């Protein structure tokens, strides 16, 4: 009896990131070719019954846009392409509360990445369609938090993140 199908994959490729995080290579290429990136601080909004729809971007209000500098754009595009930035085999049972939205401005459409800084989950969207299967960015968390602090220096919640 072979257990090879159950073996943990120890080395992931850029192609794995394209498929599992961005849905396919076309969407990852759109992110990587973005000419600019805009960041928004997200806050969940409550429905009339007190619940919220945090799993979709419509369940959030957005702050004023913050344009990333050219070095920040290059940094985040490289970071999001690296296989070592993700834990592609982990499963999270948390319900994310996205705190930051990065919009990669590209043709034919923008790629939007929502980041939960509480449980290190992300969601990747093209339009309103969620693209990703893998969603944990634990390995790149320190770099994402550092970027968030640079983008939102007056946000006490962001500043208090470890």
N, C-alpha and C positions, 0 to 999 in steps of 0.2 A: 504494500500500500504506500503510495507516494504522498508526501505532505508538501510537495513543492508549491502547490497552489496556495498554501497557507503561510508560506515564508514571508517575513517582513522585508519589503524592499528598502535597502539601505541607501541607495543612491538614486536621486531623482534628476531629471533633465529639464531643460527649458521647455521641451515639448510637453512634459508632464504638467508644468505650470500653465502652459497655454491651454491645455485640455481641462485640467481640474479647477483652475482658478479663474480663467477668462473664458471658458466655454469652448474655445477653439483658437487656432493660430491667427485667424483674421482679427478677432477682437483684441488679442494681445498685441498684434501689430498696430492696431489703431491706438492703443494706449501708448505704445513705445514711440509712435510717430507724432504724438501730440505736440503741438507748437507752444501750448501754454497749459497751465493747470491752475484752477481756482479752488480754494478751500472754503468750506462753510462749517460753522459750528452748528450742530443739530441738537434740538431739544424736543423730546416727545411731547405730543399734545394729547390731552385727554378728550375722550368722547363725552357726550352728554351723560352717559351712564358711569363715568369715572374710569372706564377702561381706555386702553390706547391700542393703536394699530402699529406697534413698533417694528413689525417684521417687514413693512413696506415703507418706502420713503414718504408716501403721502401722510404717514403718521407722525411727521416731524415738522417743526418750523425751522427755518434756516436763518442764520445770522447774515449780516452784510458780507459780501464776498471779499476774500483776501487773495490777491494774486501772488503766486509763488514767484520768486526771483528765478532767473535763468539757471544759476547753480542748484537751487532747490528743485527745479523741474528735472534737470539731469539726474540729480541724486534719487528722487523718488521713482523716476522711470527705471533706473538701473536696479534699485532696491526691489521693486515689484516684479521684475523679470527673473530674479535669482531664485533657483530652487531651494537654497538654504534659508530663504526668508519665511518659509512655510513649514508647517507640520502637516504634510499631505495625507498622513495615515490616521491622525487623531480624529476623534469624534467628540463633539461638545453637546451637552444636553442643556446648556444655558439658552435662555431667550435673550438675544442681543438687544442692547439699548444703544443704538448707534450715536456716537458723539461728534464724529467728523465725517464730512463728505468731501472727497476730492473729485473734481471734474476734469478729466483729461480731454481737452478740446482738440478734436481730430475729425478727419473726413473718413467715411461718409457720415459718421455720427459720433457724438461724445460718448466716452466710457466713464461711468460714475462708480466710485469705490466708496462704500460706507464702512466706517471702522468703529467697532465697539471697543473702547479702551478699558472696559471692565472685565470682559471675558476673552478679549483678543480674537474676536470673530470679525470677518469682513464679508461683505456682499458686493458683487460686481454686477452692474446693470448696464444694458444698452437700451435706451428708452426706458420703458417700464418693465422690461423683461430681465429677470435675474438670470445670470449666466453661470455662476460657479457651483461646483459640487464640493470642493474643498474650501474650508473657510477659516482655518486657524493660522494666525500669524505670530504665534508666540516667539519664534526665533528673532523676528525683526522688531519686536515690541519696543526695546530701548531706543531704537532709531526713530520709530514712529512717534513715540512720546516726546523725544527731543525736538522733532520737527513740529509737533503740535504746540509745544511750549514756545517755539520761535514764531509760529504763525498767530498764536492767540496769547500774547504775553500778559494781558490784563484779565484773563479768565481764571478765576480762583480755583475752579474745579480742575482745569487742565494743569495749572501750576502745582496743585497738590498731588498729582500723580507721581508714584515712585519711579 
